[in-house]
Amino acid sequence: DRLITDDFLAEFERRRGYPLDENLLVVLAQSADSFLLDAGRVQVAPELQLSDADADIRWDYRQTVSELFIERFVGGLGGWAEEHGALLRSQSYGIDVDVIAAAGAAHIPEVETLYAGGSRLFLKIASSAAHLAGRDRASSEAFSFILRDHMTTPLKVRAVADLQIASGITELVFHGVPYGAAGEYGLPGWVPFSSPYGGASTFGSTFGESWEFADALPQLNRYIARSQALMRSGEPG
């Protein structure tokens, strides 16, 4: 199971200068491109060892996948968005590609606080991609934390916002703002990504009307808005 396109073999030979069909066993590996297994750190089947050229062939395969992903998936979506008067915001990671180039191929490179523990190194994917590609925004899907639903406070929001702004993020998008749905949901109401049965998919912060600190949202938003405005008014160093 590998990432591929209908014309992958022809594109591989055109870009790398030799055919892949004679070396398919070198790149094939069961469940090798399963994001769920990778995220769950489940060991997949080992790669076959056939010759001294195996590592080079696998490198060429990954490079071809990366180029086609950036050109056709991210580039294709971006082109469609432009045709419809919109911009593409993309979290272009989670697979084995050049993540900086893939992020920069979108109009708005975006990261999140869930992936990679929200580390500064990961956050800089968006800011570095925006800088290198000449984009005017670097975005983050912010304020969501695995197995920490209903545990987000204003101080935590401020700390996470500061970390992301210091990492070059210029646009913070609140994750997990539920609408005020009518019905028998009880307290605290209907909340997305919040369930005792959800496991790692339970990560929603409750920035809705029922959030215990809802009165703090105007002040938090003013702080974040001013910080974003300052970030966008400058130039990368």
Secondary structure by P-SEA (a helix, b strand, c coil): ccccccaaaaaaaaacccccccccccccccccccaaaaaaccccbbbbbcccaaaaaaaaaaaaaaaaaaacaaaaaaaaaaaacccccccccccccaaaaaaaaccbbbbccccccccccccaaaaaaaaaacccbbbbbccccccccccccaaaaaaaaaaaaaacccbbbbccccccccccccccccccccccccccccbbbccccccccccaaaaaaaaaaaaaaaaaacccc
